[in-house]
Amino acid sequence: MLPSLVFRTLRSADFGCIAKFAWNFGVKGLVSVEKFKSRIKRGEYFPPFLYLSILNSCNLRCQGCWVDVAAERTEIDLETLNRTIREAKAHGNSFFGILGGEPFMHPQLLDVLAEHPDCYFQVFTNGQFITEKVAQRLKELGNATPLISIEGREITSDERRGNKEVLNRTLRGLDHCLKAGLLTGVATSVCQTNIGELLTESWLRELIQRGVHYVWYHTYRPVGPKMNPALALRPEQLVEVRKFVVEMRAKVPIAIIDAYYDHQGQALCPMSQASATTSDRRAASNPVRSSSSPRRTSAIRAGSTWRCATRPSSRISGNSAPARPGAAWSSSAPTWSRSWWSSTGRATRPCAAPPWPSSTP
Ligand code: SF4
């Protein structure tokens, strides 16, 4: 599947965007991961990638959003954002996830991307503010990939996201990205209402036909001001998601990101990567039970920083996380990028507190 994915991407995406992805994310990302590993050996946990939540506002009102989007609007100012990124770059970082709320409602988002041509950004968005003009600007910059959240087919999507016409407006934004030649992804937070629609081969084939380059499956986690535990997956459904991802990687030419496991089925959590505790080993012997354990699936907000609830005493050294609403937290794992391409990974360990939002922006 990899050759046809590469061929399809080379044919459909802008060369400048591919080049920036390959260099800023691929090559420099690997260097960043090596530096991260060295830091871990020294007992320092500054992450290889940062995810910045840059504002709390959104035009939608999705069920189970992790952000209090109805609260008074706050956003991180341009200077703070630039400083945070510069400080992370000093640690060797080059990849940043940008979250909200809806990041494209931040008036200076494009200025931030322009300020750091030596970095690569993944923007978690509902896609509705990506006009043709915005998509063109993203193409000129070349250093960002929009990750557009789709939470179901038309009816499910409107219900889940609290508005009419949500899917159509999102698809318009998606098409603008693809027409401009951006490397574009679709994210889904799999839950009880959309698992039958979006965890299917036909959905992936539809996305391929549209030109989407990668998909990212999260699973719904009941957090945020209006959490809805009834949407959460049962343990056997979590296993189903993992099996689907592994099977489809070998079957369809689209990159599928599993937010929770690497290519060997190891849990993706920087803290669990740092050292395995006795409780980790115990949990590993019973993946299903522990994957549904609240202890291992929550992230806590500590001041302005997200950190893994499983190890509250872990130190994130040199953390330059900005003031609210920007929670800069660490993703991800040394083997993260390799996990994209696996067709043989098996889940051998539980989800170890993946710090992803319960609902995609
Ligand atoms: S989940 Fe995303 S799109 Fe939905 S309300 Fe929250 S920030 Fe907005």
Residues whose N, C-alpha, C, O or C-beta is under 5 A from the ligand:
A	BS01	SF4	C58 L60 R61 C62 C65 V69 G100 G101 E102 N126 S359 T360 P361
